[in-house]
């Protein structure tokens, strides 16, 4: 199975630049390259910080830039994202039934689990997996076939990366996530 993973696209409204960069042009170029060089990928996943300021106009701009992608696109939440403006533009994106943008996909070669680690109330952008999201993870891992790999995606890392800016915003309750993983994915 092949897939392409992007992260931190930090889109802004159409016609605007961020730090002097044309993010729309860059992503459209990336999509063209993905279509040309990787025409048979299972999916393209963007693991959060889809937009920079959580604006609906930025999500519309992102949707336009992704329109030409020939592969299925999976979008995830990061600390710069906001669920309500995201849903206004991407109403059919992954939905777990409780308002979180997360899912489980059983593919032929693997189980894909995406977690919504966004905490919109965090003053310092750190991530969180509340009780509902931890239960979602536990159920997904328990149901995943043991004879296939599980690919788990989330924006906020549950460990130190060695990058001070990332470690400052890592998953706040990382121990809880590791407890779920160790309980459900023990080797036989």
LINQUIMO-V476342 format. One line per field, one symbol per residue. ss: DSSP state (A for helix, B for strand, O for the rest). phi: phi as a letter, one per 20 degrees, with the letter a starting at -180 (. if undefined). burial: 1 if it has 24 or more other ideal C-beta (glycine too) atoms within 12 Angstrom, else 0. Layout:
# LINQUIMO-V476342
ss = ???
phi = ???
burial = ???
This chain:
# LINQUIMO-V476342
ss = OOBBBBOOOOBOOOOOOBOOBOAAAAAAAAAAAAAAAOOOOOBBBBOOOOBOOOOAAAAAAAAAAAOOOOOOBBBOOOOOOOAAAAAAAOOOOOOOOOOOOOBBBBOOOBBBBBOOOOOOOOOOOOBOOOAAAAAAAAAAAAAOOOOOBBBBBOOOOOOOOOOAAAAAOOBOOAAAAAAAAAAAOOOO
phi = .dbddcblflfcfgnddclmdefffffffffffgffecfdffadcdeolfcedmegffffffgffegefeefdddcecfeecffffffecfefgbencneebbccedgdaddcddeefdfeffdmfebdfgffffgffffffefgfecfddddbfefeafendgffffdfffdgfffffffffddfff
burial = 00111111111110000100001100110110010000001111111111110111011111101100101011111111111011001100110100011111101000111111111100001111110011011101100100000111111111000000010011111101100110011000
